[in-house]
């Protein structure tokens, strides 16, 4: 994938976003194993369950990404998703794949306790 947006309403298999150059993947179900292997840039967003990430991804921070508000609004307009409150969700940000350029990111949504 070089750019664009892929929305997965269910689960993914292994290697989602492998060798990704840029763009965004939003996964509403379970993110399969080894996501983002070999990715250079881009964003993978895990809104459901996420596996343990590859050791070539490093934890960076915990934050509330603003761009997800826009995605949320657009997906609701398209009728793909009914939840409109991503604004208050916290995400853990991991950067990698350090075997490549290391400028990609995987955002894992913190599940409410």
Beta strands, then each sheet from edge to edge (+ up, - down):
strand 1: 5-8
strand 2: 24-27
strand 3: 43-46
strand 4: 58-63
strand 5: 91-96
strand 6: 104-109
sheet 1: 1+ 2+ 3+ 6+ 5- 4+
end
